[in-house]
């Protein structure tokens, strides 16, 4: 049985510390997303490449996500190979923060200013993982020393004390923008605990549309639970 990892703290500093040595493009940085209000979202520097959401996986919210999965609601209709959506199954307990980071970073553009260095550890891993199934990608990841080293280092760099009880009921997921097989831009939810990428609807303005999804599918279903945190992968703030 795979041992439980220490959960990552939901902190941009932790996420940047995890990502930068492995290939985070210099044009991008993880930063807090404090509000879903459109006026606030306008101040987040472009480009907006991914949103990471930490949410309480319990109660009605947990049950609604289970129902979505059973109903086949939101199944991704798009490419999952080559330049398509990169997705991996999570098999390591408490690794959802690091899996979310992988989902954000390995779905960045393959070229241009926001592309990762092809010689970085992240891109080498992606290249090696592309021919594999999501479960075989997880097996490859489980034997990749860079991943466990990065997670351990990041989990120890946070400001919060390491919990004694590692059985947590909060969960990280990532949202990215991708094009489906009809050529439409869509909001795609990436969660290693699901059966695959999850289509959350049309993407016209990525950050605003993710905010709507989080409000309707997460906040409104949480029955007053406020244990949420959001981090956006976006452009570097101006000095």
C-alpha positions in Angstrom: 0.0 0.0 0.0 1.3 3.5 -0.9 2.0 5.5 2.2 0.1 8.8 2.7 1.9 12.0 1.8 1.8 15.2 3.8 -0.8 17.5 2.0 0.5 20.6 0.3 -0.4 23.9 1.9 -2.6 26.0 -0.4 -0.1 28.8 -0.9 1.3 30.5 -4.0 4.7 30.6 -2.4 4.6 26.8 -1.9 3.4 26.2 -5.4 6.0 28.4 -7.0 8.7 26.7 -4.9 7.5 23.4 -6.2 7.3 24.5 -9.8 10.2 26.8 -10.5 13.0 24.3 -10.2 11.1 21.8 -12.4 10.2 24.1 -15.3 7.7 26.8 -14.5 8.0 29.4 -17.3 9.5 32.7 -16.1 6.5 34.5 -17.6 4.1 32.9 -15.2 3.6 32.7 -11.4 1.1 31.2 -9.0 -0.8 33.9 -7.1 -3.8 34.0 -4.7 -7.3 34.4 -6.1 -9.1 36.2 -3.3 -12.4 36.9 -4.9 -14.7 35.7 -7.7 -16.0 39.2 -8.4 -15.4 40.3 -12.0 -14.0 43.7 -10.9 -11.3 41.8 -8.9 -10.6 39.3 -11.7 -9.7 42.2 -14.0 -6.6 43.0 -11.9 -5.1 39.5 -12.4 -2.3 39.9 -14.9 -2.8 38.2 -18.3 -2.4 35.5 -19.4 -4.6 33.3 -17.3 -3.4 29.7 -17.7 -5.0 27.7 -14.9 -6.9 27.9 -11.7 -6.3 25.5 -8.7 -9.2 25.0 -6.3 -9.0 23.5 -2.8 -12.4 22.5 -1.6 -14.1 20.6 1.2 -14.8 17.1 -0.2 -17.7 16.3 2.1 -21.5 16.6 2.5 -23.7 17.7 -0.4 -20.7 18.9 -2.4 -19.1 15.5 -2.3 -22.4 13.8 -3.1 -23.1 16.0 -6.1 -19.7 15.3 -7.6 -20.3 11.6 -7.1 -23.6 11.9 -8.9 -22.0 13.8 -11.8 -19.4 11.0 -12.2 -22.0 8.2 -12.2 -24.3 10.1 -14.6 -21.4 10.6 -17.1 -22.2 14.2 -17.0 -19.5 16.4 -18.4 -17.4 13.7 -20.1 -14.6 15.3 -22.1 -15.1 15.1 -25.9 -11.7 16.0 -27.0 -8.2 14.8 -27.6 -6.2 13.3 -24.8 -3.0 12.5 -26.7 -0.1 14.7 -28.1 -1.3 18.3 -28.0 -4.6 17.3 -26.4 -5.5 17.5 -22.7 -2.9 15.8 -20.5 -4.5 14.0 -17.5 -3.2 11.6 -14.9 -4.9 9.3 -12.5 -4.1 10.0 -8.8 -2.9 6.9 -7.0 -0.8 8.5 -4.2 -2.9 9.5 -1.1 -2.7 13.3 -0.3 -0.8 14.1 -3.5 -3.8 16.0 -5.0 -1.9 19.3 -4.7 1.0 18.1 -6.6 -1.3 16.4 -9.1 -3.1 19.7 -9.6 0.2 21.4 -10.2 1.1 18.8 -12.9 -2.3 19.3 -14.5 -1.8 23.0 -14.6 1.8 22.9 -15.9 1.7 20.0 -18.3 -1.2 21.6 -20.2 0.6 24.9 -20.9 1.2 25.8 -24.6 4.0 23.7 -26.2 5.4 26.8 -27.8 5.6 30.6 -27.2 6.5 32.6 -24.1 4.4 30.5 -21.7 5.9 27.2 -22.8 8.1 25.2 -20.4 11.7 24.6 -21.3 11.7 21.2 -23.2 14.8 20.2 -21.3 13.1 20.8 -17.9 12.2 17.8 -15.7 8.5 18.5 -16.2 8.7 18.3 -20.0 10.9 15.3 -19.9 8.3 13.5 -17.8 5.5 14.7 -20.0 7.3 13.4 -23.1 7.9 10.0 -21.5 4.3 9.8 -20.2 2.4 10.8 -23.5 2.1 7.3 -24.9 0.9 5.9 -21.6 -2.6 5.4 -20.2 -3.6 7.7 -17.2 -3.0 4.8 -14.8 0.3 3.9 -16.3 1.3 7.6 -16.1 0.6 7.4 -12.4 2.8 4.3 -12.1 5.6 6.2 -13.9 5.1 9.2 -11.6 5.3 6.9 -8.6 8.8 5.9 -9.6 9.9 9.5 -10.6 12.2 10.8 -7.9 11.8 14.4 -8.9 8.1 14.3 -8.0 8.4 12.9 -4.5 11.4 15.2 -3.8 9.5 18.3 -5.0 6.4 17.3 -3.0 8.3 16.7 0.2 10.3 19.9 -0.2 7.2 22.0 -0.9 5.1 20.4 1.9 7.9 21.3 4.4 8.2 24.9 3.1 4.6 26.1 4.1 3.8 28.3 7.0 1.3 25.8 8.6 2.2 23.0 10.9 2.2 19.6 9.4 -1.0 17.9 10.5 -0.7 14.8 12.7 -3.7 13.2 11.1 -3.0 12.8 7.4 -6.6 11.7 6.6 -7.8 15.0 5.1 -11.1 15.6 3.5 -10.1 18.6 1.4 -9.1 18.1 -2.3 -7.2 20.1 -5.0 -8.4 20.2 -8.6 -7.3 22.3 -11.6 -9.2 24.1 -14.3 -7.7 24.8 -17.7 -8.9 25.9 -21.1 -8.9 23.4 -23.9 -10.4 22.8 -27.4 -12.9 20.0 -27.8 -13.4 17.8 -30.9 -15.8 20.4 -32.3 -13.1 23.2 -32.1 -14.9 24.9 -29.2 -13.0 26.4 -26.3 -14.1 24.7 -23.1 -13.4 24.9 -19.3 -11.9 21.6 -18.4 -11.8 20.4 -14.8 -8.8 18.1 -14.1 -9.0 15.8 -11.1 -7.0 12.7 -10.7 -9.8 11.2 -8.6 -12.3 11.4 -11.4 -12.6 9.0 -14.4 -11.1 11.5 -16.8 -11.1 15.2 -17.8 -14.4 16.9 -17.0 -16.1 19.4 -19.4 -17.5 22.4 -17.3 -18.8 24.4 -20.3 -17.9 27.0 -22.8 -14.9 29.3 -22.2 -15.3 32.8 -23.5 -13.4 34.6 -20.8 -11.4 31.8 -19.0 -11.0 33.4 -15.6 -14.6 34.7 -15.4 -16.0 31.5 -16.7 -14.1 29.4 -14.1 -15.3 31.8 -11.4 -18.9 31.0 -12.5 -18.3 27.3 -12.4 -16.7 27.5 -8.9 -19.6 29.6 -7.6 -22.3 27.3 -9.0 -20.8 23.9 -8.7 -18.7 24.3 -5.5 -19.6 27.3 -3.3 -23.3 26.9 -3.8 -23.2 23.2 -3.0 -21.0 23.6 0.1 -23.9 24.3 2.5 -22.0 27.2 4.1 -18.7 25.4 4.4 -16.0 28.0 3.8 -12.9 25.8 3.7 -12.0 26.9 0.1 -8.8 28.3 -1.4 -8.1 29.4 -5.0 -4.8 30.0 -6.7 -4.4 31.2 -10.3 -1.5 30.6 -12.7 -1.2 33.9 -14.5 1.2 36.5 -15.8 3.8 38.2 -13.6 2.5 41.3 -11.8 4.0 44.6 -12.9 6.4 46.1 -10.4 
